[in-house]
Amino acid sequence: MKKVLFLVATIATLGFTSCNHAQQNAEKSAQDSIAAAARLDSIAKVKADSIQAAIKAAEEAATDTLKQVVEEVPAVN
């Protein structure tokens, strides 16, 4: 009888240990998923910022080009 109780206690201990390990793995997986999403959000933000900077630079270059053309055209009297 003692052996049966010892066997049941051992199996229960192993079961609890494996469940705790699975829970820790699930938590780590969730944290990794959150970190990956944050990294992708950061990359998307940098891309959007660089696109906005490129658009602004193109607009400024176009404005500068128009100013040069206006300055080079002689006034007609």
Helices and strands as residue ranges (DSSP letters): H 2-72
